[in-house]
């Protein structure tokens, strides 16, 4: 996971986190729901980063942590406890836009990228000795 449940309280008041996750109305945040939202956010992030970077990331840049927080908060808000503010919507939209830019190669994380294969080249493990159809085997056809 890119973040922990406590990272959410950096951008949200604890009372808001409780309001988003306290389905039992007991007055405490539901860490299991937060962790589930984090897993969903990580999946979204990985779907964009996986095309360029080896996953899991060996080093998690701060921008990825920030995006993970934004997407996790969005996932929690989608549960219907309360509607996200215009600011939260913009933060989420910006996070997804940045992930799309990473996937397109417009932005980067400053990490080593996967080695890309040249689409114009091809290789095989066959040699001329492996040939099934030769002039000798095709005689008479």
Chimera marker file (.cmm) of the C-alpha trace (Angstrom):
<marker_set name="trace">
<marker id="1" x="0.000" y="0.000" z="0.000" r="1" g="1" b="0" radius="0.5"/>
<marker id="2" x="1.200" y="3.481" z="-0.831" r="1" g="1" b="0" radius="0.5"/>
<marker id="3" x="-0.282" y="5.038" z="2.305" r="1" g="1" b="0" radius="0.5"/>
<marker id="4" x="-1.733" y="4.065" z="5.668" r="1" g="1" b="0" radius="0.5"/>
<marker id="5" x="-5.046" y="4.930" z="7.294" r="1" g="1" b="0" radius="0.5"/>
<marker id="6" x="-3.372" y="7.644" z="9.361" r="1" g="1" b="0" radius="0.5"/>
<marker id="7" x="-2.261" y="9.450" z="6.194" r="1" g="1" b="0" radius="0.5"/>
<marker id="8" x="-5.902" y="10.311" z="5.488" r="1" g="1" b="0" radius="0.5"/>
<marker id="9" x="-6.063" y="12.508" z="8.587" r="1" g="1" b="0" radius="0.5"/>
<marker id="10" x="-3.399" y="14.745" z="7.045" r="1" g="1" b="0" radius="0.5"/>
<marker id="11" x="-5.956" y="16.090" z="4.576" r="1" g="1" b="0" radius="0.5"/>
<marker id="12" x="-9.169" y="15.498" z="6.522" r="1" g="1" b="0" radius="0.5"/>
<marker id="13" x="-10.271" y="16.204" z="10.031" r="1" g="1" b="0" radius="0.5"/>
<marker id="14" x="-10.715" y="13.099" z="12.150" r="1" g="1" b="0" radius="0.5"/>
<marker id="15" x="-14.393" y="13.972" z="12.582" r="1" g="1" b="0" radius="0.5"/>
<marker id="16" x="-14.839" y="13.873" z="8.793" r="1" g="1" b="0" radius="0.5"/>
<marker id="17" x="-13.041" y="10.523" z="8.563" r="1" g="1" b="0" radius="0.5"/>
<marker id="18" x="-15.356" y="9.198" z="11.265" r="1" g="1" b="0" radius="0.5"/>
<marker id="19" x="-18.388" y="10.546" z="9.403" r="1" g="1" b="0" radius="0.5"/>
<marker id="20" x="-17.231" y="8.789" z="6.231" r="1" g="1" b="0" radius="0.5"/>
<marker id="21" x="-16.516" y="5.417" z="7.797" r="1" g="1" b="0" radius="0.5"/>
<marker id="22" x="-18.542" y="4.991" z="11.006" r="1" g="1" b="0" radius="0.5"/>
<marker id="23" x="-21.412" y="2.904" z="9.676" r="1" g="1" b="0" radius="0.5"/>
<marker id="24" x="-22.165" y="1.553" z="13.160" r="1" g="1" b="0" radius="0.5"/>
<marker id="25" x="-22.496" y="5.063" z="14.607" r="1" g="1" b="0" radius="0.5"/>
<marker id="26" x="-20.095" y="4.292" z="17.458" r="1" g="1" b="0" radius="0.5"/>
<marker id="27" x="-18.017" y="7.456" z="17.117" r="1" g="1" b="0" radius="0.5"/>
<marker id="28" x="-14.747" y="6.019" z="15.796" r="1" g="1" b="0" radius="0.5"/>
<marker id="29" x="-13.258" y="5.664" z="12.347" r="1" g="1" b="0" radius="0.5"/>
<marker id="30" x="-13.536" y="2.264" z="10.715" r="1" g="1" b="0" radius="0.5"/>
<marker id="31" x="-9.957" y="1.394" z="9.820" r="1" g="1" b="0" radius="0.5"/>
<marker id="32" x="-11.027" y="-1.657" z="7.803" r="1" g="1" b="0" radius="0.5"/>
<marker id="33" x="-13.117" y="0.547" z="5.488" r="1" g="1" b="0" radius="0.5"/>
<marker id="34" x="-10.239" y="2.997" z="5.121" r="1" g="1" b="0" radius="0.5"/>
<marker id="35" x="-7.823" y="0.195" z="4.266" r="1" g="1" b="0" radius="0.5"/>
<marker id="36" x="-10.294" y="-1.181" z="1.735" r="1" g="1" b="0" radius="0.5"/>
<marker id="37" x="-10.500" y="2.264" z="0.113" r="1" g="1" b="0" radius="0.5"/>
<marker id="38" x="-6.698" y="2.440" z="0.093" r="1" g="1" b="0" radius="0.5"/>
<marker id="39" x="-6.527" y="-0.897" z="-1.733" r="1" g="1" b="0" radius="0.5"/>
<marker id="40" x="-9.013" y="0.409" z="-4.316" r="1" g="1" b="0" radius="0.5"/>
<marker id="41" x="-6.994" y="3.602" z="-4.738" r="1" g="1" b="0" radius="0.5"/>
<marker id="42" x="-3.775" y="1.609" z="-5.106" r="1" g="1" b="0" radius="0.5"/>
<marker id="43" x="-5.405" y="-0.431" z="-7.868" r="1" g="1" b="0" radius="0.5"/>
<marker id="44" x="-6.369" y="2.721" z="-9.740" r="1" g="1" b="0" radius="0.5"/>
<marker id="45" x="-2.849" y="4.114" z="-9.372" r="1" g="1" b="0" radius="0.5"/>
<marker id="46" x="-1.217" y="0.841" z="-10.420" r="1" g="1" b="0" radius="0.5"/>
<marker id="47" x="-3.390" y="0.677" z="-13.531" r="1" g="1" b="0" radius="0.5"/>
<marker id="48" x="-1.701" y="3.860" z="-14.740" r="1" g="1" b="0" radius="0.5"/>
<marker id="49" x="1.817" y="3.320" z="-13.393" r="1" g="1" b="0" radius="0.5"/>
<marker id="50" x="2.093" y="-0.317" z="-14.477" r="1" g="1" b="0" radius="0.5"/>
<marker id="51" x="2.576" y="0.560" z="-18.118" r="1" g="1" b="0" radius="0.5"/>
<marker id="52" x="5.804" y="2.430" z="-17.354" r="1" g="1" b="0" radius="0.5"/>
<marker id="53" x="7.131" y="1.231" z="-14.017" r="1" g="1" b="0" radius="0.5"/>
<marker id="54" x="7.858" y="-2.123" z="-12.445" r="1" g="1" b="0" radius="0.5"/>
<marker id="55" x="5.289" y="-2.737" z="-9.721" r="1" g="1" b="0" radius="0.5"/>
<marker id="56" x="5.326" y="-2.665" z="-6.793" r="1" g="1" b="0" radius="0.5"/>
<marker id="57" x="7.381" y="0.515" z="-6.767" r="1" g="1" b="0" radius="0.5"/>
<marker id="58" x="10.658" y="0.043" z="-4.913" r="1" g="1" b="0" radius="0.5"/>
<marker id="59" x="10.523" y="3.675" z="-3.759" r="1" g="1" b="0" radius="0.5"/>
<marker id="60" x="7.222" y="5.491" z="-3.357" r="1" g="1" b="0" radius="0.5"/>
<marker id="61" x="7.605" y="9.145" z="-4.392" r="1" g="1" b="0" radius="0.5"/>
<marker id="62" x="5.723" y="11.754" z="-2.365" r="1" g="1" b="0" radius="0.5"/>
<marker id="63" x="3.552" y="12.590" z="-5.384" r="1" g="1" b="0" radius="0.5"/>
<marker id="64" x="2.290" y="8.992" z="-5.471" r="1" g="1" b="0" radius="0.5"/>
<marker id="65" x="1.476" y="9.167" z="-1.756" r="1" g="1" b="0" radius="0.5"/>
<marker id="66" x="-0.394" y="12.424" z="-2.335" r="1" g="1" b="0" radius="0.5"/>
<marker id="67" x="-2.337" y="10.895" z="-5.219" r="1" g="1" b="0" radius="0.5"/>
<marker id="68" x="-3.112" y="7.840" z="-3.092" r="1" g="1" b="0" radius="0.5"/>
<marker id="69" x="-4.560" y="10.060" z="-0.372" r="1" g="1" b="0" radius="0.5"/>
<marker id="70" x="-6.672" y="12.010" z="-2.889" r="1" g="1" b="0" radius="0.5"/>
<marker id="71" x="-8.030" y="8.892" z="-4.569" r="1" g="1" b="0" radius="0.5"/>
<marker id="72" x="-8.671" y="7.157" z="-1.227" r="1" g="1" b="0" radius="0.5"/>
<marker id="73" x="-10.653" y="10.139" z="0.054" r="1" g="1" b="0" radius="0.5"/>
<marker id="74" x="-12.613" y="10.105" z="-3.210" r="1" g="1" b="0" radius="0.5"/>
<marker id="75" x="-13.389" y="6.399" z="-2.802" r="1" g="1" b="0" radius="0.5"/>
<marker id="76" x="-14.567" y="7.015" z="0.757" r="1" g="1" b="0" radius="0.5"/>
<marker id="77" x="-16.759" y="9.911" z="-0.355" r="1" g="1" b="0" radius="0.5"/>
<marker id="78" x="-18.350" y="7.660" z="-2.986" r="1" g="1" b="0" radius="0.5"/>
<marker id="79" x="-19.761" y="5.519" z="-0.197" r="1" g="1" b="0" radius="0.5"/>
<marker id="80" x="-22.499" y="8.143" z="0.112" r="1" g="1" b="0" radius="0.5"/>
<marker id="81" x="-21.777" y="9.456" z="3.619" r="1" g="1" b="0" radius="0.5"/>
<marker id="82" x="-21.522" y="12.970" z="2.224" r="1" g="1" b="0" radius="0.5"/>
<marker id="83" x="-20.855" y="14.616" z="-1.090" r="1" g="1" b="0" radius="0.5"/>
<marker id="84" x="-17.309" y="15.685" z="-1.898" r="1" g="1" b="0" radius="0.5"/>
<marker id="85" x="-16.640" y="19.422" z="-1.968" r="1" g="1" b="0" radius="0.5"/>
<marker id="86" x="-15.695" y="21.190" z="-5.177" r="1" g="1" b="0" radius="0.5"/>
<marker id="87" x="-12.123" y="21.293" z="-3.891" r="1" g="1" b="0" radius="0.5"/>
<marker id="88" x="-12.050" y="17.527" z="-3.326" r="1" g="1" b="0" radius="0.5"/>
<marker id="89" x="-13.486" y="16.932" z="-6.803" r="1" g="1" b="0" radius="0.5"/>
<marker id="90" x="-10.778" y="19.146" z="-8.336" r="1" g="1" b="0" radius="0.5"/>
<marker id="91" x="-8.029" y="17.438" z="-6.327" r="1" g="1" b="0" radius="0.5"/>
<marker id="92" x="-9.277" y="14.017" z="-7.474" r="1" g="1" b="0" radius="0.5"/>
<marker id="93" x="-9.589" y="15.147" z="-11.111" r="1" g="1" b="0" radius="0.5"/>
<marker id="94" x="-6.066" y="16.612" z="-10.992" r="1" g="1" b="0" radius="0.5"/>
<marker id="95" x="-4.702" y="13.377" z="-9.511" r="1" g="1" b="0" radius="0.5"/>
<marker id="96" x="-6.253" y="11.279" z="-12.275" r="1" g="1" b="0" radius="0.5"/>
<marker id="97" x="-5.032" y="13.736" z="-14.920" r="1" g="1" b="0" radius="0.5"/>
<marker id="98" x="-1.503" y="13.448" z="-13.557" r="1" g="1" b="0" radius="0.5"/>
<marker id="99" x="-1.740" y="9.632" z="-13.590" r="1" g="1" b="0" radius="0.5"/>
<marker id="100" x="-2.865" y="9.789" z="-17.229" r="1" g="1" b="0" radius="0.5"/>
<marker id="101" x="0.101" y="12.038" z="-18.019" r="1" g="1" b="0" radius="0.5"/>
<marker id="102" x="2.421" y="9.508" z="-16.400" r="1" g="1" b="0" radius="0.5"/>
<marker id="103" x="0.914" y="6.684" z="-18.439" r="1" g="1" b="0" radius="0.5"/>
<marker id="104" x="1.312" y="8.720" z="-21.655" r="1" g="1" b="0" radius="0.5"/>
<marker id="105" x="4.917" y="9.570" z="-20.838" r="1" g="1" b="0" radius="0.5"/>
<marker id="106" x="4.214" y="13.297" z="-20.497" r="1" g="1" b="0" radius="0.5"/>
<marker id="107" x="5.119" y="13.230" z="-16.784" r="1" g="1" b="0" radius="0.5"/>
<marker id="108" x="7.364" y="10.954" z="-14.786" r="1" g="1" b="0" radius="0.5"/>
<marker id="109" x="8.156" y="9.881" z="-11.273" r="1" g="1" b="0" radius="0.5"/>
<marker id="110" x="11.925" y="10.169" z="-11.467" r="1" g="1" b="0" radius="0.5"/>
<marker id="111" x="12.234" y="6.398" z="-11.144" r="1" g="1" b="0" radius="0.5"/>
<marker id="112" x="13.758" y="3.868" z="-13.487" r="1" g="1" b="0" radius="0.5"/>
<marker id="113" x="11.236" y="2.881" z="-16.106" r="1" g="1" b="0" radius="0.5"/>
<marker id="114" x="10.605" y="-0.533" z="-17.574" r="1" g="1" b="0" radius="0.5"/>
<marker id="115" x="12.739" y="-1.244" z="-20.602" r="1" g="1" b="0" radius="0.5"/>
<marker id="116" x="10.644" y="-0.829" z="-23.674" r="1" g="1" b="0" radius="0.5"/>
<marker id="117" x="10.980" y="-3.233" z="-26.546" r="1" g="1" b="0" radius="0.5"/>
<marker id="118" x="11.277" y="-1.850" z="-30.022" r="1" g="1" b="0" radius="0.5"/>
<marker id="119" x="7.949" y="-2.629" z="-31.721" r="1" g="1" b="0" radius="0.5"/>
<marker id="120" x="9.719" y="-2.826" z="-35.110" r="1" g="1" b="0" radius="0.5"/>
<marker id="121" x="12.029" y="-5.620" z="-34.012" r="1" g="1" b="0" radius="0.5"/>
<marker id="122" x="11.205" y="-9.238" z="-33.530" r="1" g="1" b="0" radius="0.5"/>
<marker id="123" x="13.086" y="-12.246" z="-32.310" r="1" g="1" b="0" radius="0.5"/>
<marker id="124" x="12.760" y="-15.978" z="-32.369" r="1" g="1" b="0" radius="0.5"/>
<marker id="125" x="14.383" y="-18.968" z="-30.776" r="1" g="1" b="0" radius="0.5"/>
<marker id="126" x="14.456" y="-20.876" z="-34.080" r="1" g="1" b="0" radius="0.5"/>
<marker id="127" x="17.553" y="-21.446" z="-36.204" r="1" g="1" b="0" radius="0.5"/>
<marker id="128" x="18.070" y="-22.691" z="-39.734" r="1" g="1" b="0" radius="0.5"/>
<marker id="129" x="18.720" y="-26.153" z="-38.281" r="1" g="1" b="0" radius="0.5"/>
<marker id="130" x="15.188" y="-26.199" z="-36.789" r="1" g="1" b="0" radius="0.5"/>
<marker id="131" x="13.500" y="-25.843" z="-40.150" r="1" g="1" b="0" radius="0.5"/>
<marker id="132" x="10.722" y="-28.314" z="-40.792" r="1" g="1" b="0" radius="0.5"/>
<marker id="133" x="10.174" y="-27.385" z="-44.395" r="1" g="1" b="0" radius="0.5"/>
<marker id="134" x="13.312" y="-27.532" z="-46.475" r="1" g="1" b="0" radius="0.5"/>
<marker id="135" x="13.927" y="-28.080" z="-50.182" r="1" g="1" b="0" radius="0.5"/>
<marker id="136" x="14.504" y="-31.780" z="-49.447" r="1" g="1" b="0" radius="0.5"/>
<marker id="137" x="11.312" y="-32.282" z="-47.407" r="1" g="1" b="0" radius="0.5"/>
<marker id="138" x="9.217" y="-30.390" z="-49.942" r="1" g="1" b="0" radius="0.5"/>
<marker id="139" x="10.368" y="-32.352" z="-52.988" r="1" g="1" b="0" radius="0.5"/>
<marker id="140" x="7.434" y="-33.765" z="-54.799" r="1" g="1" b="0" radius="0.5"/>
<marker id="141" x="4.912" y="-31.165" z="-53.684" r="1" g="1" b="0" radius="0.5"/>
<link id1="1" id2="2" r="1" g="1" b="0" radius="0.2"/>
<link id1="2" id2="3" r="1" g="1" b="0" radius="0.2"/>
<link id1="3" id2="4" r="1" g="1" b="0" radius="0.2"/>
<link id1="4" id2="5" r="1" g="1" b="0" radius="0.2"/>
<link id1="5" id2="6" r="1" g="1" b="0" radius="0.2"/>
<link id1="6" id2="7" r="1" g="1" b="0" radius="0.2"/>
<link id1="7" id2="8" r="1" g="1" b="0" radius="0.2"/>
<link id1="8" id2="9" r="1" g="1" b="0" radius="0.2"/>
<link id1="9" id2="10" r="1" g="1" b="0" radius="0.2"/>
<link id1="10" id2="11" r="1" g="1" b="0" radius="0.2"/>
<link id1="11" id2="12" r="1" g="1" b="0" radius="0.2"/>
<link id1="12" id2="13" r="1" g="1" b="0" radius="0.2"/>
<link id1="13" id2="14" r="1" g="1" b="0" radius="0.2"/>
<link id1="14" id2="15" r="1" g="1" b="0" radius="0.2"/>
<link id1="15" id2="16" r="1" g="1" b="0" radius="0.2"/>
<link id1="16" id2="17" r="1" g="1" b="0" radius="0.2"/>
<link id1="17" id2="18" r="1" g="1" b="0" radius="0.2"/>
<link id1="18" id2="19" r="1" g="1" b="0" radius="0.2"/>
<link id1="19" id2="20" r="1" g="1" b="0" radius="0.2"/>
<link id1="20" id2="21" r="1" g="1" b="0" radius="0.2"/>
<link id1="21" id2="22" r="1" g="1" b="0" radius="0.2"/>
<link id1="22" id2="23" r="1" g="1" b="0" radius="0.2"/>
<link id1="23" id2="24" r="1" g="1" b="0" radius="0.2"/>
<link id1="24" id2="25" r="1" g="1" b="0" radius="0.2"/>
<link id1="25" id2="26" r="1" g="1" b="0" radius="0.2"/>
<link id1="26" id2="27" r="1" g="1" b="0" radius="0.2"/>
<link id1="27" id2="28" r="1" g="1" b="0" radius="0.2"/>
<link id1="28" id2="29" r="1" g="1" b="0" radius="0.2"/>
<link id1="29" id2="30" r="1" g="1" b="0" radius="0.2"/>
<link id1="30" id2="31" r="1" g="1" b="0" radius="0.2"/>
<link id1="31" id2="32" r="1" g="1" b="0" radius="0.2"/>
<link id1="32" id2="33" r="1" g="1" b="0" radius="0.2"/>
<link id1="33" id2="34" r="1" g="1" b="0" radius="0.2"/>
<link id1="34" id2="35" r="1" g="1" b="0" radius="0.2"/>
<link id1="35" id2="36" r="1" g="1" b="0" radius="0.2"/>
<link id1="36" id2="37" r="1" g="1" b="0" radius="0.2"/>
<link id1="37" id2="38" r="1" g="1" b="0" radius="0.2"/>
<link id1="38" id2="39" r="1" g="1" b="0" radius="0.2"/>
<link id1="39" id2="40" r="1" g="1" b="0" radius="0.2"/>
<link id1="40" id2="41" r="1" g="1" b="0" radius="0.2"/>
<link id1="41" id2="42" r="1" g="1" b="0" radius="0.2"/>
<link id1="42" id2="43" r="1" g="1" b="0" radius="0.2"/>
<link id1="43" id2="44" r="1" g="1" b="0" radius="0.2"/>
<link id1="44" id2="45" r="1" g="1" b="0" radius="0.2"/>
<link id1="45" id2="46" r="1" g="1" b="0" radius="0.2"/>
<link id1="46" id2="47" r="1" g="1" b="0" radius="0.2"/>
<link id1="47" id2="48" r="1" g="1" b="0" radius="0.2"/>
<link id1="48" id2="49" r="1" g="1" b="0" radius="0.2"/>
<link id1="49" id2="50" r="1" g="1" b="0" radius="0.2"/>
<link id1="50" id2="51" r="1" g="1" b="0" radius="0.2"/>
<link id1="51" id2="52" r="1" g="1" b="0" radius="0.2"/>
<link id1="52" id2="53" r="1" g="1" b="0" radius="0.2"/>
<link id1="53" id2="54" r="1" g="1" b="0" radius="0.2"/>
<link id1="54" id2="55" r="1" g="1" b="0" radius="0.2"/>
<link id1="55" id2="56" r="1" g="1" b="0" radius="0.2"/>
<link id1="56" id2="57" r="1" g="1" b="0" radius="0.2"/>
<link id1="57" id2="58" r="1" g="1" b="0" radius="0.2"/>
<link id1="58" id2="59" r="1" g="1" b="0" radius="0.2"/>
<link id1="59" id2="60" r="1" g="1" b="0" radius="0.2"/>
<link id1="60" id2="61" r="1" g="1" b="0" radius="0.2"/>
<link id1="61" id2="62" r="1" g="1" b="0" radius="0.2"/>
<link id1="62" id2="63" r="1" g="1" b="0" radius="0.2"/>
<link id1="63" id2="64" r="1" g="1" b="0" radius="0.2"/>
<link id1="64" id2="65" r="1" g="1" b="0" radius="0.2"/>
<link id1="65" id2="66" r="1" g="1" b="0" radius="0.2"/>
<link id1="66" id2="67" r="1" g="1" b="0" radius="0.2"/>
<link id1="67" id2="68" r="1" g="1" b="0" radius="0.2"/>
<link id1="68" id2="69" r="1" g="1" b="0" radius="0.2"/>
<link id1="69" id2="70" r="1" g="1" b="0" radius="0.2"/>
<link id1="70" id2="71" r="1" g="1" b="0" radius="0.2"/>
<link id1="71" id2="72" r="1" g="1" b="0" radius="0.2"/>
<link id1="72" id2="73" r="1" g="1" b="0" radius="0.2"/>
<link id1="73" id2="74" r="1" g="1" b="0" radius="0.2"/>
<link id1="74" id2="75" r="1" g="1" b="0" radius="0.2"/>
<link id1="75" id2="76" r="1" g="1" b="0" radius="0.2"/>
<link id1="76" id2="77" r="1" g="1" b="0" radius="0.2"/>
<link id1="77" id2="78" r="1" g="1" b="0" radius="0.2"/>
<link id1="78" id2="79" r="1" g="1" b="0" radius="0.2"/>
<link id1="79" id2="80" r="1" g="1" b="0" radius="0.2"/>
<link id1="80" id2="81" r="1" g="1" b="0" radius="0.2"/>
<link id1="81" id2="82" r="1" g="1" b="0" radius="0.2"/>
<link id1="82" id2="83" r="1" g="1" b="0" radius="0.2"/>
<link id1="83" id2="84" r="1" g="1" b="0" radius="0.2"/>
<link id1="84" id2="85" r="1" g="1" b="0" radius="0.2"/>
<link id1="85" id2="86" r="1" g="1" b="0" radius="0.2"/>
<link id1="86" id2="87" r="1" g="1" b="0" radius="0.2"/>
<link id1="87" id2="88" r="1" g="1" b="0" radius="0.2"/>
<link id1="88" id2="89" r="1" g="1" b="0" radius="0.2"/>
<link id1="89" id2="90" r="1" g="1" b="0" radius="0.2"/>
<link id1="90" id2="91" r="1" g="1" b="0" radius="0.2"/>
<link id1="91" id2="92" r="1" g="1" b="0" radius="0.2"/>
<link id1="92" id2="93" r="1" g="1" b="0" radius="0.2"/>
<link id1="93" id2="94" r="1" g="1" b="0" radius="0.2"/>
<link id1="94" id2="95" r="1" g="1" b="0" radius="0.2"/>
<link id1="95" id2="96" r="1" g="1" b="0" radius="0.2"/>
<link id1="96" id2="97" r="1" g="1" b="0" radius="0.2"/>
<link id1="97" id2="98" r="1" g="1" b="0" radius="0.2"/>
<link id1="98" id2="99" r="1" g="1" b="0" radius="0.2"/>
<link id1="99" id2="100" r="1" g="1" b="0" radius="0.2"/>
<link id1="100" id2="101" r="1" g="1" b="0" radius="0.2"/>
<link id1="101" id2="102" r="1" g="1" b="0" radius="0.2"/>
<link id1="102" id2="103" r="1" g="1" b="0" radius="0.2"/>
<link id1="103" id2="104" r="1" g="1" b="0" radius="0.2"/>
<link id1="104" id2="105" r="1" g="1" b="0" radius="0.2"/>
<link id1="105" id2="106" r="1" g="1" b="0" radius="0.2"/>
<link id1="106" id2="107" r="1" g="1" b="0" radius="0.2"/>
<link id1="107" id2="108" r="1" g="1" b="0" radius="0.2"/>
<link id1="108" id2="109" r="1" g="1" b="0" radius="0.2"/>
<link id1="109" id2="110" r="1" g="1" b="0" radius="0.2"/>
<link id1="110" id2="111" r="1" g="1" b="0" radius="0.2"/>
<link id1="111" id2="112" r="1" g="1" b="0" radius="0.2"/>
<link id1="112" id2="113" r="1" g="1" b="0" radius="0.2"/>
<link id1="113" id2="114" r="1" g="1" b="0" radius="0.2"/>
<link id1="114" id2="115" r="1" g="1" b="0" radius="0.2"/>
<link id1="115" id2="116" r="1" g="1" b="0" radius="0.2"/>
<link id1="116" id2="117" r="1" g="1" b="0" radius="0.2"/>
<link id1="117" id2="118" r="1" g="1" b="0" radius="0.2"/>
<link id1="118" id2="119" r="1" g="1" b="0" radius="0.2"/>
<link id1="119" id2="120" r="1" g="1" b="0" radius="0.2"/>
<link id1="120" id2="121" r="1" g="1" b="0" radius="0.2"/>
<link id1="121" id2="122" r="1" g="1" b="0" radius="0.2"/>
<link id1="122" id2="123" r="1" g="1" b="0" radius="0.2"/>
<link id1="123" id2="124" r="1" g="1" b="0" radius="0.2"/>
<link id1="124" id2="125" r="1" g="1" b="0" radius="0.2"/>
<link id1="125" id2="126" r="1" g="1" b="0" radius="0.2"/>
<link id1="126" id2="127" r="1" g="1" b="0" radius="0.2"/>
<link id1="127" id2="128" r="1" g="1" b="0" radius="0.2"/>
<link id1="128" id2="129" r="1" g="1" b="0" radius="0.2"/>
<link id1="129" id2="130" r="1" g="1" b="0" radius="0.2"/>
<link id1="130" id2="131" r="1" g="1" b="0" radius="0.2"/>
<link id1="131" id2="132" r="1" g="1" b="0" radius="0.2"/>
<link id1="132" id2="133" r="1" g="1" b="0" radius="0.2"/>
<link id1="133" id2="134" r="1" g="1" b="0" radius="0.2"/>
<link id1="134" id2="135" r="1" g="1" b="0" radius="0.2"/>
<link id1="135" id2="136" r="1" g="1" b="0" radius="0.2"/>
<link id1="136" id2="137" r="1" g="1" b="0" radius="0.2"/>
<link id1="137" id2="138" r="1" g="1" b="0" radius="0.2"/>
<link id1="138" id2="139" r="1" g="1" b="0" radius="0.2"/>
<link id1="139" id2="140" r="1" g="1" b="0" radius="0.2"/>
<link id1="140" id2="141" r="1" g="1" b="0" radius="0.2"/>
</marker_set>
